[in-house]
Structure formats: C-alpha cells, structure tokens
C-alpha cells in the first residue's frame, strides 16, 4: 500500500500544522545544493538551498531539533531491509 505525503510550498504552513506530532527529516546533497525534506502527519515540505548557511535552512533545522524530529539517513524498501 502506498501512502501519500501532501507537500506544502511555504515552511510556515508546516511549522504551524505540526503541533505535537512526531516528525522526520532528511538532509541531502543534490548537485552542490542542500535539500531538506520534512514530513509530519500527512504533510511534507522540501526545498533545495544554494548555501548551507541559508537562514531559512538554519531555522528549519533548529525547529526539527527542538521538536526532536528523527533524522532519516537513507530509504530502503521494507521487503529488502531484513535478509
């Protein structure tokens, strides 16, 4: 079964929605840019930043840390995770 994440364009929308929900985030290197992906509940946010010192990126990562969101390092299909 496939689950969908509804992406929002503005970080503030996800920030306000979160409440006490558990969240996950991932930081990726994409062709020299820093891409961040955040999911909480059924909402998600993703954006690529040209610079690692971007103020919005710092705000997002601080938010994730304060809310104790879990950082995801990699994705693996569940049917091949245990062998």
VMD Tcl script that builds the backbone (N, CA, C; Angstrom):
set m [mol new atoms 249]
animate dup $m
set s [atomselect $m all]
$s set {name element resname resid chain x y z} {
  {N N UNK 1 A 0.845 -1.174 0.000}
  {CA C UNK 1 A 0.000 0.000 0.000}
  {C C UNK 1 A 0.895 1.243 0.000}
  {N N UNK 2 A 0.595 2.184 -0.842}
  {CA C UNK 2 A 1.351 3.426 -0.946}
  {C C UNK 2 A 0.656 4.520 -0.148}
  {N N UNK 3 A 1.436 5.252 0.649}
  {CA C UNK 3 A 0.913 6.375 1.418}
  {C C UNK 3 A 1.413 7.662 0.781}
  {N N UNK 4 A 0.562 8.654 0.753}
  {CA C UNK 4 A 0.919 9.933 0.155}
  {C C UNK 4 A 1.283 10.955 1.216}
  {N N UNK 5 A 2.202 11.826 0.869}
  {CA C UNK 5 A 2.525 12.988 1.673}
  {C C UNK 5 A 2.085 14.202 0.866}
  {N N UNK 6 A 1.305 15.057 1.472}
  {CA C UNK 6 A 0.842 16.272 0.816}
  {C C UNK 6 A 1.887 17.357 1.039}
  {N N UNK 7 A 2.511 17.817 -0.063}
  {CA C UNK 7 A 3.564 18.818 0.045}
  {C C UNK 7 A 2.981 20.216 0.135}
  {N N UNK 8 A 3.577 21.017 1.009}
  {CA C UNK 8 A 3.199 22.422 1.118}
  {C C UNK 8 A 4.362 23.264 0.603}
  {N N UNK 9 A 4.043 24.418 0.037}
  {CA C UNK 9 A 5.063 25.293 -0.539}
  {C C UNK 9 A 5.758 26.150 0.509}
  {N N UNK 10 A 5.028 26.577 1.507}
  {CA C UNK 10 A 5.565 27.508 2.498}
  {C C UNK 10 A 5.908 26.774 3.790}
  {N N UNK 11 A 7.129 27.004 4.276}
  {CA C UNK 11 A 7.585 26.360 5.502}
  {C C UNK 11 A 6.652 26.684 6.672}
  {N N UNK 12 A 6.170 27.918 6.746}
  {CA C UNK 12 A 5.332 28.350 7.862}
  {C C UNK 12 A 4.075 27.493 7.994}
  {N N UNK 13 A 3.531 27.024 6.880}
  {CA C UNK 13 A 2.330 26.188 6.924}
  {C C UNK 13 A 2.611 24.888 7.667}
  {N N UNK 14 A 3.734 24.268 7.393}
  {CA C UNK 14 A 4.069 23.020 8.084}
  {C C UNK 14 A 4.434 23.306 9.531}
  {N N UNK 15 A 5.139 24.378 9.762}
  {CA C UNK 15 A 5.550 24.765 11.117}
  {C C UNK 15 A 4.327 24.931 12.028}
  {N N UNK 16 A 3.292 25.577 11.517}
  {CA C UNK 16 A 2.070 25.801 12.288}
  {C C UNK 16 A 1.260 24.516 12.460}
  {N N UNK 17 A 1.279 23.650 11.474}
  {CA C UNK 17 A 0.489 22.418 11.476}
  {C C UNK 17 A 1.014 21.399 12.477}
  {N N UNK 18 A 2.316 21.385 12.700}
  {CA C UNK 18 A 2.978 20.310 13.429}
  {C C UNK 18 A 2.383 20.024 14.795}
  {N N UNK 19 A 2.193 21.045 15.621}
  {CA C UNK 19 A 1.699 20.804 16.974}
  {C C UNK 19 A 2.643 19.864 17.706}
  {N N UNK 20 A 2.114 18.796 18.253}
  {CA C UNK 20 A 2.933 17.816 18.990}
  {C C UNK 20 A 3.177 16.545 18.182}
  {N N UNK 21 A 2.948 16.598 16.883}
  {CA C UNK 21 A 3.115 15.408 16.048}
  {C C UNK 21 A 4.587 15.016 15.915}
  {N N UNK 22 A 4.824 13.735 15.796}
  {CA C UNK 22 A 6.148 13.206 15.521}
  {C C UNK 22 A 6.540 13.591 14.104}
  {N N UNK 23 A 7.798 13.896 13.879}
  {CA C UNK 23 A 8.235 14.271 12.548}
  {C C UNK 23 A 9.545 13.621 12.167}
  {N N UNK 24 A 9.814 13.638 10.890}
  {CA C UNK 24 A 11.039 13.073 10.334}
  {C C UNK 24 A 11.624 14.083 9.364}
  {N N UNK 25 A 12.956 14.084 9.240}
  {CA C UNK 25 A 13.576 14.963 8.264}
  {C C UNK 25 A 14.804 14.296 7.667}
  {N N UNK 26 A 15.175 14.772 6.498}
  {CA C UNK 26 A 16.323 14.230 5.780}
  {C C UNK 26 A 17.057 15.385 5.116}
  {N N UNK 27 A 18.376 15.324 5.157}
  {CA C UNK 27 A 19.222 16.327 4.515}
  {C C UNK 27 A 19.989 15.617 3.412}
  {N N UNK 28 A 19.868 16.125 2.192}
  {CA C UNK 28 A 20.505 15.509 1.038}
  {C C UNK 28 A 21.413 16.501 0.327}
  {N N UNK 29 A 22.479 15.993 -0.271}
  {CA C UNK 29 A 23.344 16.799 -1.128}
  {C C UNK 29 A 22.900 16.535 -2.559}
  {N N UNK 30 A 22.392 17.564 -3.220}
  {CA C UNK 30 A 21.878 17.422 -4.579}
  {C C UNK 30 A 22.604 18.389 -5.507}
  {N N UNK 31 A 23.606 17.890 -6.202}
  {CA C UNK 31 A 24.363 18.698 -7.167}
  {C C UNK 31 A 24.905 19.983 -6.544}
  {N N UNK 32 A 25.485 19.871 -5.355}
  {CA C UNK 32 A 26.065 21.028 -4.694}
  {C C UNK 32 A 25.086 21.857 -3.890}
  {N N UNK 33 A 23.819 21.509 -3.936}
  {CA C UNK 33 A 22.806 22.201 -3.132}
  {C C UNK 33 A 22.442 21.326 -1.942}
  {N N UNK 34 A 21.929 21.947 -0.909}
  {CA C UNK 34 A 21.459 21.220 0.266}
  {C C UNK 34 A 19.948 21.128 0.159}
  {N N UNK 35 A 19.441 19.903 0.087}
  {CA C UNK 35 A 17.989 19.712 0.045}
  {C C UNK 35 A 17.541 19.164 1.383}
  {N N UNK 36 A 16.494 19.757 1.926}
  {CA C UNK 36 A 15.915 19.290 3.172}
  {C C UNK 36 A 14.496 18.823 2.889}
  {N N UNK 37 A 14.131 17.696 3.507}
  {CA C UNK 37 A 12.778 17.142 3.379}
  {C C UNK 37 A 12.256 16.868 4.787}
  {N N UNK 38 A 11.044 17.328 5.047}
  {CA C UNK 38 A 10.440 17.153 6.357}
  {C C UNK 38 A 9.054 16.571 6.167}
  {N N UNK 39 A 8.687 15.615 7.021}
  {CA C UNK 39 A 7.343 15.038 6.992}
  {C C UNK 39 A 6.830 14.929 8.421}
  {N N UNK 40 A 5.589 15.332 8.604}
  {CA C UNK 40 A 4.913 15.185 9.889}
  {C C UNK 40 A 3.434 14.994 9.601}
  {N N UNK 41 A 2.853 13.997 10.221}
  {CA C UNK 41 A 1.469 13.682 9.878}
  {C C UNK 41 A 1.390 13.358 8.392}
  {N N UNK 42 A 0.464 13.988 7.698}
  {CA C UNK 42 A 0.329 13.748 6.260}
  {C C UNK 42 A 0.884 14.885 5.423}
  {N N UNK 43 A 1.546 15.843 6.078}
  {CA C UNK 43 A 2.121 16.967 5.356}
  {C C UNK 43 A 3.628 16.818 5.216}
  {N N UNK 44 A 4.136 17.368 4.130}
  {CA C UNK 44 A 5.569 17.356 3.895}
  {C C UNK 44 A 6.024 18.669 3.303}
  {N N UNK 45 A 7.315 18.908 3.418}
  {CA C UNK 45 A 7.931 20.117 2.877}
  {C C UNK 45 A 9.301 19.722 2.360}
  {N N UNK 46 A 9.673 20.263 1.218}
  {CA C UNK 46 A 11.035 20.047 0.730}
  {C C UNK 46 A 11.485 21.269 -0.049}
  {N N UNK 47 A 12.765 21.547 0.101}
  {CA C UNK 47 A 13.333 22.691 -0.603}
  {C C UNK 47 A 14.838 22.498 -0.716}
  {N N UNK 48 A 15.377 22.944 -1.840}
  {CA C UNK 48 A 16.822 22.930 -2.060}
  {C C UNK 48 A 17.358 24.335 -1.797}
  {N N UNK 49 A 18.485 24.398 -1.125}
  {CA C UNK 49 A 19.131 25.664 -0.787}
  {C C UNK 49 A 20.493 25.715 -1.460}
  {N N UNK 50 A 20.824 26.869 -2.017}
  {CA C UNK 50 A 22.118 27.047 -2.675}
  {C C UNK 50 A 23.269 27.041 -1.682}
  {N N UNK 51 A 22.998 27.528 -0.469}
  {CA C UNK 51 A 24.054 27.648 0.532}
  {C C UNK 51 A 23.657 26.937 1.816}
  {N N UNK 52 A 24.625 26.282 2.442}
  {CA C UNK 52 A 24.363 25.573 3.696}
  {C C UNK 52 A 24.111 26.533 4.856}
  {N N UNK 53 A 24.493 27.806 4.691}
  {CA C UNK 53 A 24.285 28.779 5.766}
  {C C UNK 53 A 23.038 29.645 5.540}
  {N N UNK 54 A 22.126 29.207 4.695}
  {CA C UNK 54 A 20.885 29.932 4.443}
  {C C UNK 54 A 20.093 30.055 5.757}
  {N N UNK 55 A 19.546 31.223 5.988}
  {CA C UNK 55 A 18.830 31.476 7.251}
  {C C UNK 55 A 17.576 30.615 7.410}
  {N N UNK 56 A 16.832 30.391 6.321}
  {CA C UNK 56 A 15.640 29.550 6.412}
  {C C UNK 56 A 16.036 28.114 6.705}
  {N N UNK 57 A 17.089 27.625 6.077}
  {CA C UNK 57 A 17.562 26.266 6.349}
  {C C UNK 57 A 17.935 26.125 7.815}
  {N N UNK 58 A 18.650 27.091 8.362}
  {CA C UNK 58 A 19.028 27.060 9.782}
  {C C UNK 58 A 17.778 27.051 10.669}
  {N N UNK 59 A 16.782 27.849 10.303}
  {CA C UNK 59 A 15.528 27.891 11.067}
  {C C UNK 59 A 14.814 26.545 11.035}
  {N N UNK 60 A 14.779 25.928 9.868}
  {CA C UNK 60 A 14.119 24.627 9.712}
  {C C UNK 60 A 14.831 23.558 10.541}
  {N N UNK 61 A 16.150 23.510 10.443}
  {CA C UNK 61 A 16.907 22.501 11.189}
  {C C UNK 61 A 16.805 22.720 12.698}
  {N N UNK 62 A 16.771 23.969 13.122}
  {CA C UNK 62 A 16.588 24.281 14.540}
  {C C UNK 62 A 15.214 23.797 15.010}
  {N N UNK 63 A 14.199 24.031 14.194}
  {CA C UNK 63 A 12.841 23.581 14.507}
  {C C UNK 63 A 12.807 22.062 14.663}
  {N N UNK 64 A 13.429 21.360 13.718}
  {CA C UNK 64 A 13.448 19.893 13.764}
  {C C UNK 64 A 14.156 19.400 15.023}
  {N N UNK 65 A 15.236 20.051 15.383}
  {CA C UNK 65 A 15.989 19.671 16.578}
  {C C UNK 65 A 15.169 19.912 17.843}
  {N N UNK 66 A 14.558 21.073 17.956}
  {CA C UNK 66 A 13.764 21.412 19.142}
  {C C UNK 66 A 12.582 20.482 19.309}
  {N N UNK 67 A 11.975 20.084 18.191}
  {CA C UNK 67 A 10.813 19.183 18.233}
  {C C UNK 67 A 11.216 17.715 18.309}
  {N N UNK 68 A 12.506 17.465 18.342}
  {CA C UNK 68 A 13.066 16.110 18.406}
  {C C UNK 68 A 12.585 15.243 17.242}
  {N N UNK 69 A 12.511 15.849 16.056}
  {CA C UNK 69 A 12.214 15.082 14.857}
  {C C UNK 69 A 13.357 14.101 14.633}
  {N N UNK 70 A 13.065 13.004 14.022}
  {CA C UNK 70 A 14.052 11.955 13.776}
  {C C UNK 70 A 14.677 12.177 12.406}
  {N N UNK 71 A 16.015 12.191 12.379}
  {CA C UNK 71 A 16.711 12.383 11.104}
  {C C UNK 71 A 16.827 11.048 10.381}
  {N N UNK 72 A 16.407 11.021 9.133}
  {CA C UNK 72 A 16.463 9.844 8.278}
  {C C UNK 72 A 17.739 9.924 7.452}
  {N N UNK 73 A 18.524 8.837 7.455}
  {CA C UNK 73 A 19.776 8.857 6.701}
  {C C UNK 73 A 19.617 8.270 5.304}
  {N N UNK 74 A 18.725 7.295 5.159}
  {CA C UNK 74 A 18.582 6.611 3.882}
  {C C UNK 74 A 17.228 5.922 3.844}
  {N N UNK 75 A 16.724 5.656 2.647}
  {CA C UNK 75 A 15.472 4.926 2.480}
  {C C UNK 75 A 15.758 3.564 1.863}
  {N N UNK 76 A 15.103 2.538 2.411}
  {CA C UNK 76 A 15.245 1.177 1.900}
  {C C UNK 76 A 13.847 0.547 1.907}
  {N N UNK 77 A 13.515 -0.146 0.829}
  {CA C UNK 77 A 12.220 -0.831 0.784}
  {C C UNK 77 A 12.147 -1.856 1.916}
  {N N UNK 78 A 10.990 -1.938 2.556}
  {CA C UNK 78 A 10.865 -2.837 3.697}
  {C C UNK 78 A 11.008 -4.312 3.351}
  {N N UNK 79 A 10.696 -4.698 2.103}
  {CA C UNK 79 A 10.806 -6.107 1.726}
  {C C UNK 79 A 12.255 -6.549 1.522}
  {N N UNK 80 A 13.206 -5.615 1.489}
  {CA C UNK 80 A 14.625 -5.997 1.359}
  {C C UNK 80 A 15.446 -5.547 2.570}
  {N N UNK 81 A 14.799 -4.967 3.567}
  {CA C UNK 81 A 15.527 -4.466 4.728}
  {C C UNK 81 A 16.192 -5.609 5.505}
  {N N UNK 82 A 15.423 -6.638 5.867}
  {CA C UNK 82 A 15.984 -7.803 6.565}
  {C C UNK 82 A 16.174 -8.936 5.570}
  {N N UNK 83 A 17.350 -9.507 5.584}
  {CA C UNK 83 A 17.621 -10.656 4.707}
  {C C UNK 83 A 18.196 -11.783 5.495}
}
mol reanalyze $m
mol bondsrecalc $m
mol representation Tube
mol addrep $m
